[in-house]
Amino acid sequence: MANDDSRGDPALALAAHITSARFADIPADCIDAAKRDVLDTFGVMLGGSSAPGIAELARVTHRWGGLEESSLLVFGGKMPAHHAAMMNSAMGHALDFDDTLDRAGNIHPGTSVLAASLAAAEASGAVGEDLILAVTLGLDVSCRLALAAHDDRGWHRTGTFGIFGATAAAGKLLVLDERQMVHAFGIAYSQAAGNRQCITDGALTKRFQAGQAAHGGVLSAVLAKEGFTGAYNVFTGRYGFFPMYQPDGYDLAPIYDGLGEVFLGNELSHKPYPCGRPTHTYIDAAIELHRSLDLTNFAVESIEVTTNEDTYRAQFHPSMINPKPQNQVESQFSLPYLIGSGLALGRVGIDQVTDLENPTVLAMADRITGASREDAPKGWGKIEVHLSDGSSRVVELAPPSGSPVNPLSAVQLEEKFRDCAAHALIPLDPATAEAIIESVLCIQDVGDLSELINLACH
């Protein structure tokens, strides 16, 4: 779709919206949705602090030193705001336990937006009301841009699109004017990057790409505040973001539709399992089977997973099936392994994607074979289990748990936070975890954000 010249580049409309928005303009349900997302994202940052790759990033950033302006969660200490944003965002994505917009290529907007917001808020002395407004706006920007790009070319949307949401949030907290905000988007465009090859290869750069988006968002806002300039026709110029990154598939309408009235943070899903979002429907089905079958008295003889052709080729073809992942990234995207865990244990949690040697899970995963149905639509699938007594049970996939139509309850979100806090590199004591939950749920009334942030630092 070509740029609508009557409206100019979308960066102009986004900048005008962000810089003029006030907390009082945001509907109450959108504020509540943002607080749920902050609680969920804050929790997975804590849980991700012990994940592979995070200690290495921490050593590098600490070695660099610099201005002590924003806090590193769990590890403690302060560092330049853009470095703190990178670290906290990478932690938030390390377990693949963070939010998603399911209908936009499963972008994870929360970790880069919240990390950039925490860093910018602490550096600038912002209060809780400012933070929740910035988060609401940043989530909305990331989601709108992701929805505009419908041709999936292998970009890691969390990094590639997320940098703009992080920039919007950081720019709001640093009180950029409209022109500065446009330039901040332009500076962000020069840093926008991320690909899914790291997922295919089981590399740690997947979590780094989310951190890179938060880092770039803060840096873009700071540079723009200083008068540094970036491309002005950011999204639809001759060499703008969409013509360059999505030449065969984009539609600008989702960027403009309801801008300032509808906030897409309301549509985010919160994950019940720490793994790739498309796997969740299979895990839901596997756990349902675990609960309904008599696995105490009868052994599983075989498991057949029937899917559409694309999923079969990627996960269940004999040349691709991977029932024994070699590292955490592989475990988070191996459907045979995740289904095996759901069937064997009735659970897929942090321990299950990090402990890869459970013999019960591996034996179950090894019994899985795949099949494809030629006319099956994307997302369709079923799992059929045959037991040693001759009985069998089939479950078809349903909409995944954690979605807006099947959301996690407040109790489930709080329990997920506690679980993540207990899995932090330095586990939080229960009283501290409860204090953070209480503070986040009334964050708009928090006058000194450093008190909240300090609860999660050592």
N, C-alpha and C positions, 0 to 999 in steps of 0.2 A: 504494500500500500504506500503510495507517495505521501509526502508531507502535505497537510492541509495548510496552505500558505496564509489563509485568513486567520489562523490561530498562531502561526509561527511555530517554532520548535517547541515540543512538549516541555522542555526544560523551563520555558518561561512560565507556563501555567503552573507547573509543580512548584517553582520558586515563589510565585505570588501566593499560592495556597499555603505553603509552609511558613513563610515569614509573617503572614497575616493571621494565622490560626491562633486562637486563644483556648485555654483550658475550658472556659465556659461554653465554647462552641461545640465541644465534643459530647455526643449523647452519652447518657449514663451507662447504657449497655456496652458501649465501645470502651469506656473507661474500665468497666469490669472485665471485659475481654482482655484488655492490655495488662491488667493486674494479674489475671490468670497466666498470661504468657510470660510475664516477668517472673512469677513464682516458678513456673515450669523451667524456664531457661536458666534462672539463677541456680536451681537445683542441679541441672545437668552440667553446669559449669563446675560445681563442686565435685560431682561424681566423676567428671572427666579429668580431674586433676591428677589422677593416678594412672591414666591411660598411656600406652606407649607413645613416645614422641614428645610428650609435654615436658618432661624433665630436661630433654635436650634443648628445647626452645627456651626454657627458663634459664639454663646455664648460659646460653648465648646472650640473652637480653640482660641478665644480671652482670655479665662480664662487660658489656658495653656501658653500663651505668647511665649517668645523665641526670637531668632535672627530676627531682622527686615530687611529682605532682599527682599521680594516680596510682591506686593500689592494685597489687596482684593478689587475686583471691587465693585462699588456702596457703600458698607459699609465704605470703606476707611481704612487706617491703613496698616501697614506691619507686616508680620509674617514669620516664616521659609518657605522656598520655597515650600517644599512638602505640608505644610498645605494650603498655598495660592492656590496651584494647585488643591487640593481636593475641596476647597470651590468654586473656579471659575468653575471647571468642573461640580460639582453638580448643580450649578445654570444653567449651559448650558444645562443640561439634564432634569431639573425640569419640564419644560413645554412640554416635548416630542416634541419640535419644531425644533430639531437639525437635521443635515444632515443624510442621510442614503445611504448605498450601497444596492440597492434594490435586487440585484441578489445574495447577500451573507447573507441571513437571516436577512436583514434589520439592520445590524450593524450600529451604530452611531459613526463613528471614530473621528469626528471633535472636540467634546468638551474635550475629554481627551488629544488629541494631542495639541490643542491650549492652554489649561490651563497649561499643562506641559511646553510648549514652552515659554509662557509668563513668568512663574515663573523662569525658568532656564535662560532665556534671561535677565531678570531684575537683577537676582542675579549675572550674569557673565559679565554684561555690553555689551552684544551683540547688533548689529545694525539690522535695518530692513531687510537687505538682508540676514543676518544670520537666522533671524526668519522665513522668507518665505521659505528658503531652508529647514529648519528643519521641518516645517509644511508639505511641499511637501513630504519629505521622510517619516515622521511619518504616514501620511494618507495612503501612498502606502503600508507600512508594515502592518498596521491594515487590510487593504482590502485584501491583498494577503493571509494572514493567515486565514481570514474568508472564503475566497473562497476555500481554501484547505480543509476545514472541511464541508463536505456536508451532514453529518448525524446529524440532529438536535436533541440533547439529552436534551434540556431544559436549556442549559447554556444561560446566558444573554451575548450575544456576545460583547456588548458594553464594559462590564467590563472584560470579560475573554480574549478576543483577543485585546481589546483596550489598555491594559497595555503595550503590546509590541510596538505598535505604539508610545505611550507616551514615552517609554524608548528610542526608536530610536531618537525621536525629542530632548529629553532632553540630551541624550548622544552626539548628534551632536553639540549642543550648548555648552556643557561642554568640547568639543574637546577630547573625548575619543579616544584612539587608538584602533586598530582592536581587540586585545585580551581583552582589557577592555570592549569593546562593547559586545563581546560574553558573558563575565561574567555578564554584566548588564542584558542581556536577561535571563541568568540563575537565577539571583536574582529576576527578574520580575516573572519568572515561579513559584518561591516559594510563590508569592503573588497573582497569577492569580486566580480570583474567580468571581462568579456572577451567579445568577439563575433567572428564570422567575417565581418562586413561588411568589415573591413579587408583580408581576403584577396581578396574579390570586387573591391574597389576598388584593390588593389595598394598599400596604405598601409603605412607603416613602423610603425604602431602594433601590428602583430602581434608584433614582437619586444619592444616596450615592455610588452605584456600579460604576457609571461613575466617580465620584470623587475619589473613591478608586483606579481606574486605573491610573488617573493622578498623584495622590499621590505616588503610587508605582513606576510609571515611573521615577519621579524625584528622589525618594529615591534610586532606583536601579542604576541610573547613578551616583549619588553622591558617593554611596558606592563603585562602581566599580572604580571610579576615585581615591579613597583612597587605592585601592589594595585589597578590599574585593572580595571574589570569589563566584561564583554561579555555578550551574551545567553547564557543557560544552556541553554535548550532549542534548541540550535543548528541541528540538522538536521531535527527532526520536530515542533517546536513549531507553534502555530497559524500563525505567520508564519516558520517555519523554512525552512532552505535548500531542502529537497526539495519541500515544499508550494508554495513560492514559485517556484522555478526549474524544477521538473519536475512540475507538477501532474497530468499525464496519464501519467507513466511512470517509476516508480522501484520498486526492490525492495531492502529493507534487508539481505537475506540475505548478499550479498557482503561487507558490512562486517563481519559477525560470523563468517562461515564460516572456521574455521581460524585465527582471530585469535590471534597469539602462537605459532603452530605453523607456519603457511605464510606465507612472505614473497614478495609478488608481484613484487618486483624480479627474481626468477628468470625471469619471463615477458616481460621487456622485449626488444624488438628494437633492434638497432643498425644505423643506416642506412649502406648503401654509397654512397648518392647524396644530395647536398644539396638535397632538394626534398620536396614533400608525399609522405607515406608511401603513399597510394593510387596514386601514379604508378609506384611501384617495380616492380610486376609487369609493366607495359608496357615499362619501360626494360630489365628483364631480358630480355624477349622481343626487343626491338629489338637489344640487344647480341648475343644469340644469332644473330639473323639476320645481323648484320654479320660475325660470325665464320664463318658457314657459306656465305654467298653470295660469288660472284666479282665484287666491286664494282670491282676494278682494271680488268678488261677489258670489263665490261658495265655500262651505265648503268641506273639505276632509272627505269622508266617511270611506275609508279604504286604507291601504297600505300593499301590499304583497311584501316581499323581497324573491326572489328565489335564492338559492346559491348552491354550491357544498355541499356534505354531511358533510364534516369536519366543515365548517363554520356554517352550520345549527345547528349541535350538540353543537358547542361552544357558539353560539350567539342567535339563534332563536328558539331552542327547547323550548317548554313551561316551562320546568324545569330550563332553563338557561337564558331566555330573561330578560333583565335588562333595562327597559325604564326609571328608576329613580335612577341614581347612587347616592351613599351616600358621595362620596368624589371626589377630583380632579382626582386621579389616575383611579378610576372606570370610570369617565366620558370620559377620554382619550382613553378608550378601549371598551366602550359600543357602539356597532354599532346602536342599536335602538335609543339611545339618540342622537348620532351624526347625523344620518340620519334625525331624528326629527328636529334638529337644522337647518340643511341645507334646509329642506323643508319649515319649518316655517319662517325662517329669511333670508334665502339665504346667510348665513354666519356661519362659524365656526372659531371663533377667540379666543383670550385669554379670553375675557369676557365670552364667551359661555361655556368654559370648567371650569370656576371658579365660575360662578353664576349658581347654579344648581336648582334654584327655579322658573325659568321663566315658567309661566303657559302655554304659547303658545307652547313652545318647549315640555313640558311634555305631553300636550294634544295630540300633533302630534305623539310623540314617543309611546304613549299608543295605537294608532290606528294601529301599525305595527304588522303584523303577518309574520311568516316565512314558507318557504317550501323548500324542497331540490329536486334537479334533480339528479337522480342516476348516470347518465353518464357525469355529468358536470366536467370539468377539474378544477384544483386548480386555483383560481383567477376569475373564471367565476361567474357572477351574474346578476340579473336584478331587477329593482324596478318598480312596477306597482301601480299607484295611481288612485283611483276612486273618482270622485267628485259628489256632490249632484245633479248636473244637468244631471247625467247619463253618462257623458263623462269620458274617462280614457286615460291615457298616460303611455307608457312603455319606459324605458331607460335601455339599457344594459351597463354594465361597460366597460370602455375604459382604456387604459394605464393611470396611474395617472399623474396629473399635477405636475410639479416640477422635473420630471425625465429628463435625458439627451436628450431624444427624444421629450420632451414637457417641456422645461426648463422655470423657472421663468426668466423674462426679467431683465435687469439691473435696470430698473425703479421699478419693483415689489420687487426685493431684497432690494433696498434702502428704499422703503416704509415699508417693513417688519421690517427693522432695526429701522425706526422711531417709528413704533408702539410698538416694544419691549422696546425701550428707554423710551417711554411715560408710559409704564407699570412697570418700575423699582420701587423698593421699595422707592427710592428717585428719582422721574422722572427727566430725563435730560432735560434741556431747549433746544428748537429747534436749537439754534446756536451751542451748544456743540455737539448735535447729528450730525449736518452737518460737523463740524470740524473732528469728528471721521471718518465719511464716507470718507471725502477727504483724510485723513491721511492713511486709510487702502488701498484705491485704488492706492496709490503711495507708499506703505509701503517699497518697496525695496530701496527707496531713503531716508528713515527716518534714521537719524544718532543717535538720542537719543530716544529710545523706551519709556523711562519714561515719556516723554511729552505726548505721545499718551495714555499711561496707566493712567496717572494722570487726563486726561479729563473725565474718567469714574469713578473716585474715589471722595469721599466726606470726 
